[in-house]
Amino acid sequence: MTLKELYTIAGEKKASDIHLKFDQEPIFRIDGKLYHLSEISEYEDKELSESDLEKYTKNILTDEQYKIFLEKKDYDIAYTINDYRFRINFSFERENIAIVARVINEYIPTLDEIGMPKVVKDLLNLPQGFILVTGPTGCGKSTTLASMINYINNNRGANIITLEDPIEYIFNPEKSIISQRQLGMDMNSFSSGLKHVLRQDPDIIMLGEMRDLETISSAVTLAETGHLVLATLHTYNSAQTIDRIIDIFPPHQQSQIRSQLSGVLTAVISQRLLSKKGGGRIAAREILIKNQAIANLIREGKIAQIKSTIETNSSIGMITLDRHIKELYEKGIIEKKTAENQMEDPKMLEK
């Protein structure tokens, strides 16, 4: 079976991911569940061989990229086939090539279409700040960031610079100027890209992922110097996000970063994708918006009290993940079992 056929099936079946591994049948993730190729198509069960995986890899990577992959043992790339766009990771597993492809919808949904509350639009109209989108792998962080950038693009004039690995959604400039820079092609590292970004006259900077101390430190500094910075982290909620940022700094710098973060942080949007009744998925979100109370808790290191502060500030748009999941259940959008499995306190459903 050709790679083109596999990726076409993924697009037609609205899969979010494809897994190609040695000695296994191709596997597709659809609405959060895994299906073998033979379960969703007329193709017979056929396990992938070492030569199949090598052929698929060489069909996508150039000779130079393939050489780098063999040296580094990991490689990420964006790829388009039959009008479907993919973010593909190549790695090794038990000395065999493994391929995971994330399907990228070329259509960028609006903030309304992904269920983002109006308060987030207000935050995106600010001239400066630090907005973080967090959550586990595959929870739609990239789509949320793309929707935010496109909202700004369609509503005001700004110079937007994105730093990505790899570039996923392609933006068409409307009211804004947009420059998309890809790791490895347009910059050597996120930290080096951020180091020189001030020379490019940015208004808004989107950082695909904050991975290390230098990148996080640069992002905070850019927000301090009058820019709106959007970024992602692989954390589950607002409190864990703030802890992660502070803990990555050495102990003697943590008091300083708490002070900086209490000043520049605008919001933390933590999300997960839940299965909807009747198929499809929907995002459940915790939203923290910095006010004086939140700023004080960050500065004083009282991160454990953040959740209760979110609960008591719903009037300004804050909401805990449990509260949003309960709302989705009460509206009949998700099953009770789905809600219980994702809530920290499932007993809230009975209140």
TIGU-907888 format. One record per residue (C-alpha): residue number from 1; residue in one letter; z, x, y. Coordinates in Angstrom, 1 decimal, padded with zeros to 4 digits. Each point is the difference from the previous one (the first is absolute). Last residue first. Example, Ala and Ser with C-alpha at 12.3 -4.5 7.8 and 13.67 -1.06 7.14 Angstrom:
REM TIGU-907888
PT   resi   resn        z        x        y
PT      2      S    007.1    013.7   -001.1
PT      1      A    000.7   -001.4   -003.4
END
This chain:
REM TIGU-907888
PT   resi   resn        z        x        y
PT    351      K    043.1   -024.3    019.2
PT    350      E   -001.5    000.0   -003.6
PT    349      L   -002.8    002.5    000.8
PT    348      M    002.6    002.3    001.5
PT    347      K    001.4    000.6   -003.5
PT    346      P   -003.0    002.3   -000.5
PT    345      D    001.8    002.7    002.0
PT    344      E   -002.1    003.2    000.0
PT    343      M   -003.1   -002.1   -000.4
PT    342      Q   -003.2    001.0   -001.8
PT    341      N    000.6   -001.4   -003.5
PT    340      E    001.7   -003.1    001.3
PT    339      A   -003.1   -000.9    002.2
PT    338      T   -002.5    000.5   -002.8
PT    337      K    002.2   -002.1   -002.3
PT    336      K    000.1   -002.8    002.6
PT    335      E   -003.8   -000.1    000.2
PT    334      I   -001.8    000.9    003.3
PT    333      I   -001.7   -002.0    002.7
PT    332      G    002.1   -003.2   -000.4
PT    331      K    001.2    000.1    003.6
PT    330      E    003.5    000.4   -001.2
PT    329      Y   -001.1    003.1   -002.0
PT    328      L   -001.7    001.7    002.9
PT    327      E    003.1   -000.7    002.2
PT    326      K    002.3    001.5   -002.6
PT    325      I   -002.2    003.1   -000.2
PT    324      H    000.2    000.3    003.8
PT    323      R    003.8   -000.2   -000.1
PT    322      D    000.3    002.5   -002.8
PT    321      L   -002.2    002.5    001.9
PT    320      T    002.1   -000.3    003.1
PT    319      I   -001.3   -001.4    003.2
PT    318      M   -000.2    001.1    003.7
PT    317      G   -002.1   -002.0    002.4
PT    316      I    002.2   -000.1    003.1
PT    315      S    002.0   -003.1   -001.1
PT    314      S    000.5    001.5   -003.5
PT    313      N    002.5    002.4    001.4
PT    312      T    003.1   -000.7   -002.2
PT    311      E   -001.7    000.9   -003.3
PT    310      I   -001.6    003.1    001.5
PT    309      T    003.5    001.2    001.1
PT    308      S    001.3   -000.7   -003.5
PT    307      K   -002.7    002.2   -001.5
PT    306      I    000.6    002.8    002.5
PT    305      Q    003.7    000.4   -000.8
PT    304      A   -000.6    002.7   -002.8
PT    303      I   -001.8    002.2    002.6
PT    302      K    003.2    000.7    002.0
PT    301      G   -001.2    003.5    001.0
PT    300      E    001.3   -000.4    003.6
PT    299      R   -003.4    000.4    001.6
PT    298      I   -001.6   -002.3   -002.6
PT    297      L    002.7   -002.7    000.4
PT    296      N   -000.2    000.2    003.8
PT    295      A   -003.8   -000.4    000.0
PT    294      I    000.3   -003.1   -002.3
PT    293      A    002.5   -001.6    002.3
PT    292      Q   -002.1    000.8    003.1
PT    291      N   -003.2   -001.5   -001.5
PT    290      K   -002.4    001.4   -002.5
PT    289      I   -002.0   -002.5   -001.9
PT    288      L    000.5   -000.1   -003.7
PT    287      I   -002.3   -002.1   -002.1
PT    286      E    000.4   -000.5   -003.8
PT    285      R   -003.2   -001.3   -001.5
PT    284      A   -001.4   -002.0   -002.9
PT    283      A   -003.7    000.5   -000.4
PT    282      I   -002.1   -002.5   -002.0
PT    281      R   -001.9    000.3   -003.2
PT    280      G   -002.8   -001.8   -001.8
PT    279      G    000.3   -002.6   -002.7
PT    278      G    001.0   -003.7   -000.3
PT    277      K    003.6    000.6    001.2
PT    276      K    000.0    003.3    001.9
PT    275      S    000.9    003.4   -001.5
PT    274      L    002.1    002.1    002.4
PT    273      L   -001.1    003.0    002.1
PT    272      R    002.8    002.0    001.6
PT    271      Q    000.7    000.9    003.6
PT    270      S    002.1    002.0    002.4
PT    269      I   -000.8   -000.3    003.7
PT    268      V    002.1    002.4    002.0
PT    267      A   -000.1   -000.5    003.8
PT    266      T    000.1    001.8    003.4
PT    265      L    001.6    003.3   -000.8
PT    264      V   -000.1    002.4    003.0
PT    263      G    003.6    000.0    001.4
PT    262      S    002.1   -000.4   -003.2
PT    261      L   -002.4    002.4   -001.7
PT    260      Q    000.6    002.8    002.5
PT    259      S    003.8   -000.4   -000.2
PT    258      R    000.0   -000.1   -003.8
PT    257      I   -002.4    003.0    000.1
PT    256      Q    002.5    002.0    002.1
PT    255      S    003.0   -000.8   -002.2
PT    254      Q   -002.1    000.9   -003.1
PT    253      Q   -001.0    003.5    001.3
PT    252      H    003.0    002.0   -001.4
PT    251      P   -000.2   -001.8   -003.3
PT    250      P   -003.7    001.0   -000.7
PT    249      F   -002.5   -002.8    000.6
PT    248      I   -001.3   -002.1   -002.9
PT    247      D    003.2   -002.0    000.0
PT    246      I   -000.7   -001.6    003.4
PT    245      I   -003.4   -001.3   -000.9
PT    244      R    001.1   -001.2   -003.4
PT    243      D    003.1   -001.7    001.4
PT    242      I   -002.1   -001.9    002.5
PT    241      T   -002.4   -001.2   -002.7
PT    240      Q    002.9   -000.8   -002.4
PT    239      A    001.5   -002.3    002.7
PT    238      S   -003.3   -001.7    000.8
PT    237      N   -001.0   -000.8   -003.6
PT    236      Y   -001.8    001.3   -003.1
PT    235      T   -001.2    003.4    001.0
PT    234      H   -003.4    001.7   -000.6
PT    233      L   -000.7    000.7    003.7
PT    232      T   -002.7   -001.1    002.4
PT    231      A   -001.0    000.8    003.6
PT    230      L   -000.9   -001.6    003.3
PT    229      V    000.6    002.0    003.2
PT    228      L   -000.3   -001.5    003.5
PT    227      H    000.0    003.0    002.4
PT    226      G    002.3    000.9    002.9
PT    225      T    001.3    003.4   -000.7
PT    224      E    002.9   -001.3   -002.2
PT    223      A   -002.5   -001.6   -002.5
PT    222      L   -001.7    003.3   -000.3
PT    221      T    003.3    001.8   -000.6
PT    220      V    000.9   -002.5   -002.8
PT    219      A   -003.4    000.6   -001.7
PT    218      S    000.3    003.8    000.3
PT    217      S    003.5   -000.1   -001.7
PT    216      I   -001.3   -002.2   -002.7
PT    215      T   -003.0    002.3   -000.7
PT    214      E    002.1    003.1    000.0
PT    213      L    002.7   -001.4   -002.3
PT    212      D   -002.5   -001.3   -002.6
PT    211      R   -002.1   -002.8   -001.3
PT    210      M   -000.6   -002.5    002.8
PT    209      E   -002.9   -002.0   -001.1
PT    208      G   -003.2   -001.4    001.5
PT    207      L    000.9    001.0    003.5
PT    206      M   -001.4   -002.3    002.7
PT    205      I    000.1    001.4    003.6
PT    204      I   -000.4   -002.2    003.1
PT    203      D   -000.7    001.0    003.5
PT    202      P   -001.7    003.3   -000.8
PT    201      D   -001.4    002.6    002.4
PT    200      Q   -001.5    002.3   -002.6
PT    199      R    002.1    003.0    001.0
PT    198      L    003.1   -001.9   -001.1
PT    197      V   -001.3   -000.1   -003.5
PT    196      H    000.3    003.8   -000.5
PT    195      K    003.4    000.1   -001.7
PT    194      L   -000.6   -003.4   -001.7
PT    193      G   -003.0    001.4   -001.9
PT    192      S    001.9    003.1   -000.9
PT    191      S    002.9   -002.1   -001.4
PT    190      F   -002.4   -002.3   -001.9
PT    189      S   -001.6    003.0   -001.6
PT    188      N   -003.3    002.0    000.1
PT    187      M   -001.9   -002.4    002.3
PT    186      D   -003.4   -001.7    000.0
PT    185      M   -001.0    000.5   -003.6
PT    184      G    003.2    000.8   -001.9
PT    183      L    001.9   -002.9    001.4
PT    182      Q   -002.3   -002.6    001.6
PT    181      R   -000.2   -000.7    003.7
PT    180      Q   -001.0   -003.4    001.4
PT    179      S   -000.7   -000.2    003.7
PT    178      I    000.1   -003.5    001.6
PT    177      I   -000.9   -000.8    003.6
PT    176      S    001.3   -003.5    000.9
PT    175      K   -001.5   -003.3    001.2
PT    174      E   -002.1   -000.4   -003.1
PT    173      P   -000.4    003.2   -002.1
PT    172      N   -000.9   -000.7   -003.7
PT    171      F    002.7    001.1   -002.3
PT    170      I   -000.6    001.3   -003.5
PT    169      Y    002.9   -000.8   -002.4
PT    168      E    001.0    002.8   -002.4
PT    167      I   -000.2    003.5    001.5
PT    166      P    001.6    002.3   -002.6
PT    165      D    002.6    001.2    000.7
PT    164      E    000.2   -001.3    003.6
PT    163      L    000.7    001.1    003.6
PT    162      T   -001.1   -002.7    002.4
PT    161      I   -000.7    000.4    003.7
PT    160      I   -000.1   -003.0    002.3
PT    159      N   -001.1    000.3    003.6
PT    158      A    000.9   -003.3    001.5
PT    157      G   -001.7   -003.1    001.6
PT    156      R    001.7   -003.2   -001.0
PT    155      N   -000.3   -003.0   -002.3
PT    154      N   -002.6    000.7   -002.7
PT    153      N    001.0    003.6   -000.7
PT    152      I    003.7   -000.8    000.2
PT    151      Y   -000.4   -002.7   -002.6
PT    150      N   -002.2    002.3   -002.1
PT    149      I    002.7    002.7    000.0
PT    148      M    002.6   -002.6   -001.2
PT    147      S   -002.3   -001.3   -002.7
PT    146      A   -000.7    003.5   -001.2
PT    145      L    003.7    000.8   -000.1
PT    144      T    000.7   -003.2   -002.1
PT    143      T   -002.9    000.8   -002.3
PT    142      S    001.3    003.6   -000.6
PT    141      K    003.6   -001.3   -000.6
PT    140      G   -001.3   -002.6   -002.6
PT    139      C    002.8    000.3   -002.6
PT    138      G   -001.9    002.3   -002.3
PT    137      T    002.5    002.8    000.1
PT    136      P    003.5   -001.1    001.1
PT    135      G    000.8   -001.1    003.5
PT    134      T   -000.1    001.0    003.6
PT    133      V   -001.8   -000.7    003.3
PT    132      L    001.5    002.0    002.8
PT    131      I   -000.4   -000.7    003.8
PT    130      F    000.9    002.7    002.5
PT    129      G   -000.4   -000.8    003.7
PT    128      Q   -002.3    000.1    003.0
PT    127      P   -002.3   -002.2    002.1
PT    126      L    001.3   -003.2   -001.6
PT    125      N   -002.7   -002.5   -001.0
PT    124      L    000.6    000.7   -003.7
PT    123      L    003.6   -001.1    000.3
PT    122      D   -001.1   -003.4    001.3
PT    121      K   -002.4   -000.4   -002.9
PT    120      V    002.9    000.8   -002.3
PT    119      V    002.0   -002.9    001.6
PT    118      K   -002.7   -002.4   -001.1
PT    117      P    000.9    000.2   -003.6
PT    116      M   -002.3    001.8   -002.5
PT    115      G   -001.4   -002.4   -002.7
PT    114      I   -002.8    002.2   -001.2
PT    113      E   -002.6   -002.4    001.4
PT    112      D    001.8   -000.2    003.4
PT    111      L    000.0    003.8    000.3
PT    110      T   -003.8   -000.1   -000.5
PT    109      P   -001.6    001.1   -003.2
PT    108      I   -002.1    003.2   -000.1
PT    107      Y   -003.2   -000.8   -002.0
PT    106      E   -001.1    003.2   -001.9
PT    105      N    002.5   -000.9   -002.8
PT    104      I    001.2    003.2   -001.4
PT    103      V    000.4    000.2   -003.8
PT    102      R    002.4    002.7   -001.1
PT    101      A   -001.4    002.4   -002.6
PT    100      V    002.1    001.9   -002.5
PT     99      I   -001.6    002.7   -002.1
PT     98      A    001.6    002.2   -002.7
PT     97      I   -001.5    003.3   -001.1
PT     96      N    001.4    001.4   -003.2
PT     95      E    002.6    002.9   -000.3
PT     94      R    002.7   -002.4   -001.1
PT     93      E   -000.6   -001.9    003.3
PT     92      F   -002.1    001.6    002.7
PT     91      S   -000.8   -001.6    003.4
PT     90      F   -002.8   -001.6    001.9
PT     89      N    001.0   -002.6    002.6
PT     88      I   -002.6   -002.4    001.4
PT     87      R    000.1   -002.2    003.1
PT     86      F   -002.8   -002.5   -000.6
PT     85      R   -002.7   -001.8    002.0
PT     84      Y   -002.2   -002.7   -001.5
PT     83      D   -003.5   -000.5    001.5
PT     82      N   -001.6    001.1   -003.3
PT     81      I    001.9    003.3    000.0
PT     80      T    002.1    001.4    002.7
PT     79      Y    002.5    002.9   -000.4
PT     78      A    003.2    001.2    001.7
PT     77      I    001.4    003.2   -001.4
PT     76      D    003.3    001.3   -001.4
PT     75      Y    000.3    003.1   -002.2
PT     74      D    002.7    001.3   -002.3
PT     73      K    000.0    003.0   -002.5
PT     72      K   -000.1    002.5    002.9
PT     71      E   -002.4    002.4   -001.5
PT     70      L   -002.1   -002.4   -002.1
PT     69      F   -000.1   -002.4    003.0
PT     68      I   -001.1    002.7    002.3
PT     67      K   -002.9    000.9   -002.4
PT     66      Y   -000.9   -003.7   -000.2
PT     65      Q   -000.1   -000.3    003.8
PT     64      E   -002.4    003.0    000.2
PT     63      D   -002.3   -001.4   -002.7
PT     62      T    000.0   -003.3    001.8
PT     61      L    002.3   -002.7   -001.3
PT     60      I   -001.1   -003.5   -001.0
PT     59      N   -002.3    000.3   -003.0
PT     58      K    001.9    003.2   -001.1
PT     57      T    003.2   -002.1   -000.4
PT     56      Y   -001.8   -002.7   -002.1
PT     55      K   -001.6    002.6   -002.2
PT     54      E    003.3    001.8   -000.6
PT     53      L    001.7   -003.3   -000.8
PT     52      D   -002.7   -001.0   -002.5
PT     51      S   -000.1    003.6   -001.6
PT     50      E    003.8   -000.3   -000.7
PT     49      S   -000.6   -003.3   -001.7
PT     48      L    000.8   -003.5    001.2
PT     47      E    001.0   -002.6   -002.5
PT     46      K   -002.4   -002.8   -000.6
PT     45      D    001.0   -003.7   -000.3
PT     44      E   -003.1   -002.0    000.2
PT     43      Y   -001.6   -001.0    003.4
PT     42      E   -000.2   -003.8    000.6
PT     41      S    002.5    000.2    002.9
PT     40      I    003.6   -000.7    000.9
PT     39      E    001.9    000.7   -003.2
PT     38      S   -002.4    002.7   -001.3
PT     37      L    000.7    002.0    003.2
PT     36      H    003.7    000.1   -000.7
PT     35      Y    002.2   -002.0    002.4
PT     34      L    003.0    001.1    002.1
PT     33      K    001.9   -002.4    002.2
PT     32      G    000.6    000.3    003.8
PT     31      D   -002.5   -002.7    001.0
PT     30      I   -002.7    001.9   -002.0
PT     29      R    000.7    003.6   -001.2
PT     28      F   -002.9    001.2   -002.1
PT     27      I    000.1    002.2   -003.1
PT     26      P   -002.8    002.0   -001.5
PT     25      E    000.5    000.4   -003.8
PT     24      Q    002.2    003.0   -001.0
PT     23      D   -000.5    003.3   -001.7
PT     22      F   -000.1    001.9    003.3
PT     21      K    000.9   -002.0    003.1
PT     20      L   -001.9   -002.2    002.5
PT     19      H    002.2   -002.3    002.0
PT     18      I   -001.6   -002.4    002.5
PT     17      D    001.9   -001.5    002.9
PT     16      S    000.1   -003.1    002.3
PT     15      A   -002.2   -002.1   -002.2
PT     14      K   -002.0   -002.8    001.7
PT     13      K   -001.9   -000.8   -003.2
PT     12      E   -003.3    000.7    001.7
PT     11      G    001.1    003.2    001.6
PT     10      A    001.5    001.4   -003.2
PT      9      I   -003.1   -001.1   -002.0
PT      8      T   -002.1    002.0    002.5
PT      7      Y    002.2    003.0   -000.4
PT      6      L   -000.4    000.0   -003.7
PT      5      E   -003.7   -000.5    000.1
PT      4      K   -000.5    002.8    002.5
PT      3      L    002.1    002.3   -002.1
PT      2      T   -002.4   -000.5   -002.9
PT      1      M    000.9   -001.4   -003.4
END
